[in-house]
Amino acid sequence: MLTEQVKIFQPSGSLDATKSQAFRQEVTAFVDNGTKIVLIDLKNVTFMDSSGLGALVLAFKTLRAANSKLVLCSINEQIRILFELTGMDKVFEIFTDRHEFEKSLMTKIS
């Protein structure tokens, strides 16, 4: 039951204008399937620009409107700085890695 409610999306390379449309479609599919929590694992994302950040914000709003949640993990230094400069580090729930997210999830269940 838990795996149906939690979906993990792991983009790679640059999260920029060329990939943001596909990213939004992926999130919309999660919403349509009734996913409650979407974890975006950014471990393999090497660069994010304003388009990528915009796609994350839109995904966050889309999921929130569907009574779901978007969380992030494994952000690199460049993304962390981008988040801090834009104040997005206060908006997104960010976990160090997937393991920390899973521990948090287990704490909420038990």
Secondary structure by P-SEA (a helix, b strand, c coil): cccccbbbbbbccccccccaaaaaaaaaaaaaacccbbbbcccccccccaaaaaaaaaaaaaaaaacbbbbbccccaaaaaaaaaacccccccccccaaaaaaaaaaaac
